[in-house]
Each structure stands twice: as C-alpha cells, then as structure tokens.
Amino acid sequence: MIRLSAFADEISPDLHEQIAILQREHIRYIDLRGVWGINVLDLSDEQVQQIKQTLDEQDMHVAAIASPIGKVPIDTPFEAYLKHFERALALAHAFQTPFIRMFSFYPPATQPSQSPTLWRDEVIRRLTEMTRRATEANIILLHENEKDIYGDTIARCVDLHEQINQPNLRAAFDTANFIQCQQTPYPDGYAALRPWLTYVHVKDAQADGTVVPAGEGNSRWPELLHRLRQDGYDGFFSLEPHLASAQRFQGFSGPELFQRASLALQQLLRQMAWDYA
C-alpha cells in the first residue's frame, strides 16, 4: 500500500500546527525539512529529541530527511561540506528513516554560467563519495531533479544514475520541477527514470512554470498515477505544494492552500480506487 507524506513546513513553522493539519488530512508521515523556521540540518540535538518525542506522542513518523544537501555551488569546499552530509546521515538514523533527499549541486560560484558538462565529473565524484558513505550507513539518497542543479534535465538525471550505478542512490521524481526546466515529466521523464524511481513528490506546474495542485497543470497526473500503479509502485507520495511561495531552500503554502493540494491528490487516488495510508 502506498503512503502519503508531506513537507510539513509548507503548512506552518510550528510543529503542533503542522501535525494538526496533517492529522486532519489523514497524513501520518513528514518529509522533515524545517521546524520553527530552522532547517533540519541546523536543528540542535535537544530540538531533535523534542521533535521525536512530539511525533511519537502523536503517532507521526518521518518518511525522509528533506535535506538541502547538494544545493550549493559545485566549487564549495567538499571536505568541509561533508560535515553537513554526516549530520544528515545522523538525523536519518535518529528519526528512523532510510531516506535522505538531496541534490546535485549548482554551477561554480565563480562561473555561474558555465556549461554543466564542464563540472559534470566533479558532481559525479562528490555524489559517488556521498553514496559510498550512505551505503555504509544503510541510508538511501534520493536525488531530486531541481531547477539549475546539474541533474535538472532528464538526460543529466539519467547520466548521474548510470554513472554512479549504486542501489543507495535513487530518484525522487518531481514533475513540476521538470516542467520548470522545459522537460516533459510524463511519459518522457518517467520512462527514463523508472529504473531508479523510489519516491514521488506531488506538485504540478503549468507551462509557464506556475505551481498548481496535482491534476491542474501539465504533469498529466492521472495518467502518471495509473502508470505507477500498473508498474507496481509501492512507496511514498509526498506533498510539496509550493502554492504560496517557492524559495531556493523552502516553499510555503499555508494551511488552506496545503489542504487544497492534499484534497487534489487524495481525490485523484480515490477516483482510481488506489488505497493509501
């Protein structure tokens, strides 16, 4: 059975309000990106324990650590940056999730318009090392296709997975992000990334890049859902609506718009009688 999750900081920075809205929407999992306006990687150990206790009391669970790992220029000193990555691994263990969402780096800060082919090898080197460490920690990295990183097009996402070719590097499939990069998420992106597709982010986008609830844009969500079901997808659908604002490290919707996005997804699932938890 598939499970629903959500980037709960799209609802509110307050943990209790996040949980209240999710429970009202019958969603029991969180993609943990931020609480109290603090990014997940910057939470103190004491704050982590407080979040864990609150989630446990409310029978809520963390589906993935929604880290910003890899959302920095490729010429960021790597050895120092690995400390952030190790923190993400520790948080995955603390919250008992096998998944960490991550990215494949922006262009060099010194040459932001440089062709991705010129920094490809360094991206692969860094992701290979992070995948090695994740494998040792028994954690799965979920590479999200994101605008302006190396893996923002279908072809470059496939390139990363083919080159690294490790089971602990999988794909988090984001249809809206592909549309914003002038890519066709379905059927093209799905067909190309199906061998690695392990996680699905739920948002949609119109041709001009405007983000809308699933089914209201150009992602062809009804067809994608039927294909996922046909192919035996068994994992998370994670709501990341971005309906009020979309910033570099975080989107926001607020309670009402989040509920609109949740209703859109759940209606699509009910229409096809696909059970979910």
C-alpha atoms as one frame of an Amber mdcrd trajectory, in Angstrom:
protein
   0.000   0.000   0.000   1.237   3.482  -0.817   1.645   6.081   1.908   1.128
   9.837   1.966   3.702  12.227   3.382   4.183  15.974   3.278   6.713  18.751
   3.626   5.002  19.907   6.788   6.843  23.227   6.982   4.721  24.251   3.973
   1.842  24.439   6.451   3.439  26.397   9.285   6.789  26.711  11.075   5.059
  25.496  14.241   5.329  21.740  14.781   1.995  21.403  16.557   0.136  23.198
  13.766   1.922  21.047  11.192   0.777  17.896  12.961  -2.797  19.117  13.486
  -3.310  19.860   9.800  -1.658  16.625   8.674  -3.841  14.570  11.011  -6.919
  16.365   9.728  -5.814  15.310   6.232  -5.153  11.730   7.417  -1.442  12.043
   6.659   0.861  10.316   9.150   4.285  10.947   7.623   6.507  14.011   7.309
   9.321  14.908   4.961  11.317  16.736   7.616  12.713  19.938   6.109  12.218
  22.521   8.823  10.611  23.270  12.179  10.306  26.645  13.949  11.908  28.255
  10.894  15.075  26.161  11.372  16.386  23.962   8.584  16.544  20.291   9.525
  20.358  20.201   9.343  20.592  23.106  11.785  18.401  21.599  14.495  20.210
  21.022  17.785  20.273  17.597  19.392  17.861  18.887  22.021  15.443  20.112
  19.326  15.701  16.768  17.542  14.718  14.969  20.739  11.820  17.361  21.271
  10.531  16.746  17.736  10.922  12.993  18.091   9.007  12.959  21.366   6.180
  15.069  19.909   5.903  12.913  16.790   5.900   9.717  18.843   3.152  11.039
  21.099   1.019  11.852  18.065   1.765   8.576  16.202   3.521  10.516  13.419
   6.575   9.345  11.514   9.368  10.813   9.389   9.321   9.498   5.814  12.518
  11.248   4.736  15.065  13.822   5.848  14.351  16.573   3.322  17.860  17.965
   3.434  19.325  20.728   1.259  22.475  18.636   0.658  23.844  19.406  -2.790
  22.075  22.767  -3.064  25.333  24.690  -3.077  27.802  25.637  -5.833  29.977
  22.771  -7.006  33.127  24.656  -6.021  32.071  24.700  -2.342  34.971  23.040
  -0.440  33.886  19.417  -0.312  35.685  18.077   2.757  34.163  20.754   4.972
  30.763  20.277   3.335  30.784  16.584   4.167  30.176  17.551   7.801  26.685
  18.661   6.757  26.207  15.380   4.954  27.257  13.393   8.013  24.710  15.367
  10.030  22.019  14.319   7.555  23.012  10.673   7.981  22.836  11.027  11.765
  19.382  12.597  11.541  18.108   9.792   9.305  19.165   7.323  11.969  17.690
   9.441  14.751  14.303   9.651  13.043  14.450   6.038  11.837  14.017   6.758
   8.145  16.058   5.143   5.363  15.763   8.187   3.084  17.627  11.487   2.652
  16.520  13.878  -0.102  19.451  15.632  -1.804  20.579  17.489  -4.943  23.429
  17.512  -7.456  24.981  20.962  -6.989  24.689  24.345  -8.641  27.239  25.724
 -11.133  30.516  27.106  -9.740  30.019  30.335  -7.804  32.943  31.820  -9.717
  31.441  30.889 -13.120  27.674  30.604 -12.705  27.004  30.465 -16.460  29.463
  27.637 -17.077  28.125  24.684 -19.095  27.135  21.710 -16.902  29.387  19.461
 -18.978  32.407  21.283 -17.537  31.563  20.418 -13.916  29.922  17.033 -14.525
  32.933  14.985 -13.413  33.148  16.784 -10.076  29.413  16.262  -9.477  29.815
  12.548 -10.096  32.888  12.388  -7.851  31.049  14.065  -4.986  27.850  12.071
  -5.343  29.853   8.853  -5.581  31.563   9.613  -2.265  28.279  10.576  -0.602
  26.647   7.412  -1.934  29.532   5.353  -0.548  29.039   6.878   2.892  25.277
   6.439   2.678  25.732   2.788   1.774  27.942   2.254   4.823  25.247   3.906
   6.946  22.469   1.839   5.311  20.760   5.003   4.063  19.259   5.658   0.618
  19.917   9.015  -1.042  17.024  10.407  -3.070  18.243  12.708  -5.837  15.620
  15.341  -6.633  15.558  16.898 -10.086  15.710  20.599  -9.272  15.999  23.658
 -11.496  19.570  24.884 -12.149  21.411  21.981 -10.469  23.367  19.509 -12.600
  20.537  16.989 -12.543  17.765  19.316 -13.686  17.133  17.695 -17.067  16.006
  14.158 -17.749  19.207  13.294 -19.611  21.504  14.545 -16.852  19.492  12.741
 -14.162  19.885   9.517 -16.124  23.593  10.268 -16.561  24.065  10.516 -12.791
  22.292   7.265 -12.055  24.008   5.379 -14.851  27.458   6.632 -13.909  27.170
   6.084 -10.147  25.082   2.929 -10.536  24.611   2.135  -6.849  21.420   0.934
  -5.125  21.737   3.599  -2.421  21.283   6.442  -4.920  17.705   6.581  -6.156
  15.436   9.148  -7.805  12.876  11.400  -6.141  10.604  12.211  -9.074   9.293
  15.793  -9.210   7.061  16.516 -12.192   6.692  20.269 -11.561  10.451  20.785
 -11.411  10.841  19.093 -14.786   8.185  21.339 -16.331  10.014  24.403 -14.989
  13.114  23.120 -16.839  11.180  22.674 -20.106  11.197  18.899 -19.712   8.267
  16.518 -20.199   7.788  14.611 -16.922   5.308  12.100 -18.312   5.829   9.995
 -20.271   9.431  11.043 -21.049  10.842  11.598 -17.563   9.015   8.668 -16.057
  10.130   6.237 -18.752  13.760   7.361 -18.489  13.968   7.323 -14.673  11.746
   4.359 -13.929  14.713   2.029 -13.097  15.695   4.330 -10.216  12.357   5.882
  -9.217  11.820   5.272  -5.494   9.991   8.374  -4.228   7.441  10.783  -5.714
   6.957  14.464  -4.878   3.458  15.756  -5.514   3.018  19.124  -7.115   2.100
  20.231 -10.626   3.012  23.155 -12.878   1.558  24.971 -15.831   3.538  25.618
 -18.995   4.833  28.947 -17.672   6.165  27.253 -14.515   3.376  28.361 -12.179
   2.933  25.710  -9.481  -0.580  24.313  -9.019  -2.158  21.295  -7.259  -1.755
  17.869  -8.836  -4.005  17.479 -11.859  -4.292  21.209 -12.599  -1.093  21.582
 -14.621   0.829  19.869 -17.412   2.214  16.893 -15.488  -0.568  14.513 -16.602
  -1.002  13.306 -13.032  -3.966  10.945 -13.677  -2.010   9.095 -16.354   1.164
   9.094 -14.259  -0.688   7.619 -11.276  -2.209   4.864 -13.398   1.214   4.047
 -14.814   2.813   3.994 -11.372   0.127   1.634 -10.144   0.449  -0.563 -13.226
   4.217  -0.770 -12.687   3.796  -1.764  -9.041   4.918   1.442  -7.319   4.944
   0.875  -3.560   6.239   3.907  -1.733   5.518   7.478  -0.710   3.612  10.257
  -2.399   4.927  13.374  -0.685   3.026  16.643  -0.929   5.261  19.641  -1.609
   2.656  22.146  -2.851   4.639  25.450  -3.122   1.317  27.228  -3.672   2.074
  30.496  -1.857   5.794  30.870  -2.479   8.808  28.924  -3.715  12.224  29.963
  -2.482  15.640  28.419  -3.004  15.580  26.302   0.141  11.897  26.151   1.037
   8.394  26.531  -0.332   5.298  27.621   1.559   1.573  27.120   1.142  -0.120
  27.813   4.481  -2.897  25.646   5.974  -5.671  26.424   3.484  -3.618  26.037
   0.317  -1.953  22.932   1.701  -5.373  21.381   2.306  -6.333  22.255  -1.273
  -3.261  20.399  -2.542  -3.965  17.437  -0.264  -7.566  17.219  -1.457  -6.468
  17.280  -5.105  -4.119  14.330  -4.627  -6.489  12.291  -2.495  -9.341  12.823
  -4.949  -7.151  11.514  -7.775  -6.290   8.430  -5.739  -9.899   7.793  -4.739
 -11.090   8.158  -8.334  -8.852   5.265  -9.337  -9.586   3.305  -6.136  -5.927
   3.182  -5.154  -5.795   2.539  -1.420  -3.374   4.611   0.626  -2.363   5.146
   4.213
